Amino acid sequence: MPIFASAKRRAVLGWLASFLSLGMASQSYGKPFVIGSLQDPYRIYPLLQKAGDGKVVRHLINPPVLTVRNDGRIICIICKDTPELLSRKDDDGNTTTYMVDLELKKKLKWGDGTDITPQDVKFTLETMARADYGKGKDPLLPIRRIEMDPDQKNKMRLILTHRRPDAFQLFAISLLPAHKAELIQKLQKDPHDANWWNKLQDPGLYYGAYIVKSATAERWTLVSNPEGEWEEAPTQDLELRLYNGIPALAKALQNGEVDQTAEGELSWLNWLELKEQVPSLDQKFSLQSRPGHTLELIILNLRSPLLVNPQLRQILQHTIQRQALVQKQLQGHGLPAFTALHPTQLERINEKVVDPYQPQRVGQLLEQIGGRKNSEGTLIIDGQKINLVLTCSDIRLKSGFYQPVLEDLKKIGANVQLEIIPEEEFMRQTLPQRRFRDMACMRWNLPPLTTPINLMHSLAIPSADNNYFGQNFSGWDMNVVDRILETMQREAEPIQLQRLLARLDKQFMSELPGFPLVFLPDVWLNRKEPAKDILETQERISAYPNAADLPVRKM
C-alpha cells in the first residue's frame, strides 16, 4: 500500500514506499506492529554501514542517499533527479575530470524540522571517509573535492579521483545531520560507550518515516516522523525486537511475539532451520520472498584430467535441471540461473538466454565424442571413466539442492563423489586457493555495479605460477577475462557496465569454468492471522531496496 500520492514519487521512492506503508491506517492502534530481526544492536549505528550492517533498522529511520537495484538502475532517495556521471576535458586537452552533480529535493527535513541540505551530504561523505571500520581506515568514496553551487543552495558537485564502476554503489549510505556533528563525533569515537542507542531519542538524527521513541539492546520502538515530505505518515507504531540468533527468533515465533521477520534478512538456510525448530511455523506464518542476487554455483578445476575436456563440461552443463531445483528444493522461491547474470540485468540489456538443460544436445555431444556407458553404467570418454569429486562445506550441503544435481549427472553415467569439509576450512583455504580435485560448491554475492575482479581475475585466482598451497588450480584462460575486468574498473556508466558484464558472462558461459545453478531467495515471514488490533497488511516493509523491482512470491 504506497504512501505517496503522486505516481512520480512512487517511481522514485518505490522501494521506500513499502517501508512507509507499514502499519498505515486511518486510525492509530494501541499495540505496535512487531518485526523480529537478527541484527546486532551494536552494528546498527549509521557509521557502521560499509558492509550493510544494521540496514533493517537504519533504512526505516535513515534511508540511504541512493540505492542500486538488481538491474543496475540507480534510485536517489533525496535527489530531484537521478544523478549521472559527467566528464569534461581539462584545459590541456589530455586530462579528463569525472564528476557527479546532485540536486536535492526541496522540503526535505530532519526529524526536528531542520532542512536537509548539501552540507549534510558533504558532512556525511567526509565523516564516512574518516570512519575506522575495525581493521584500519578504508576511504569509502573516490572523491577529490566537493563543490557547492553558490547560486542554488540545493545543488552540489562531487569531483571524483578516477572512474570506478562502484562509484554509485558506494553512495548507498545513510545521511548524517551536519547540525548534529558534535553528537556524531562522540558516537564515532566509541559507539559502544554507555549503550549509544540511549542517545537516539534526538529526533534530529532521522529523516525517514520513523523516529526512535525508545531503544534498548533488545527492543526499539519507532513512531511516525511528522517532518519531511511524507504526504501520509504511518499511524501505527513499529517495534523492532532484536534476537541473538535463530533459536531466540524461533522461540519468539513459536510464542506469537512477532508479526513479521525483517525482509531480506533471512537466508534459505535460516528458513529451513526455523522450520525444524518451530513445527507449527507453516500454520502460523506465510513465507514470502523476492529473488536475491546471491548466486549458488559449482566451480570447476579446469586442470582436472577429466574437466580439461570442454565438451564434457558442456555435457554436464546441459544435464542439470535448474527449473526443477527451484520448484522442488526451493519450493518455487528464488530463480533458476541460466547464466551468471541476474535475470533483471539480462532484461535491462536485452540479453535473451535459454534454459541450458537440453537432453537432446547431451545425446548429440556424447555421440560426437564417442561417449558410452560401460556395464556398470559409468560414462566413459576417451577410455576414461567419468568419476568426479565435488568438494563442499558441511554448511553448504544443508541447502539441499546439490544432491539433485548429482542425481542429474548420474543419469548420464557421470559419478560424483562428495568430499565434505568444515565450513571454516572451506572458506579460509580450500575455496580461495582452488584446493579441490574436480569441482567445488561456491556462492557469489555481488552488488549489481561491482566488478567481480576478486573472483575472476588471473591475479586473484591461483595459477600454475602463483598457487603455492597445492597443485590444483583453476586453469581458466584469463587473458580475455582480465581485459574485460580491467576495462570495467575504468567504467562507471551503469548501462556500459552492464554491457561489459554481459561480455564477461558470455565468456564465462563459453569456457564454462563453473555451472550457475540458482539465485537464492531473500525470504521473510508474515503472521497469517494478525491480532485484531494489528493492521492486516501482508507486505509491511521492504528492507532490501535492491530487490524492490522484483516480484514477491507468497506461500
Disulfide bonds with the S-S distance in Angstrom:
Cys76-Cys79 2.05
Cys392-Cys441 1.62
